[in-house]
Amino acid sequence: MKSTEDNKKFLSMSEQELYKELIDLTKKLTMESLKVKAGKQPNHSSVNKLRKSVARINTIISERGKQNE
């Protein structure tokens, strides 16, 4: 399952790498959602996958912040 692989990849990243990945995914999410809204991409499943990946990264960053306190 791809989400499990992504979770393992995200968990092994450092905090700086996570923030960098978060910025990249946010940019991709913006571009994909604009394509869907413009009607150039009929399938919006890529937007949902990107949204979930952004949420996973935000969750990992939040959990690490709580552990450091």
C-alpha positions, 0 to 999 in steps of 0.5 A: 500500500502506497500510503504505508510506504509514504508514512515510513518515508516521512517518519524517517525524514528529519524535520528540515526535510519534512518542511521542504517536502511540505512546501513541495507538496503544497505547491503541487497541490495548488497546481493540481487543484487549479488544473482540476478547476480549469477543467484541464484534468478530469480526475481529481484523485491526485488532489486528494492524494496530495491533500492526504500527504500534506496532512500526514506531514503536518501530523508528524511535525505536530507529534514531534513538536509535542514529544520535544516539549 
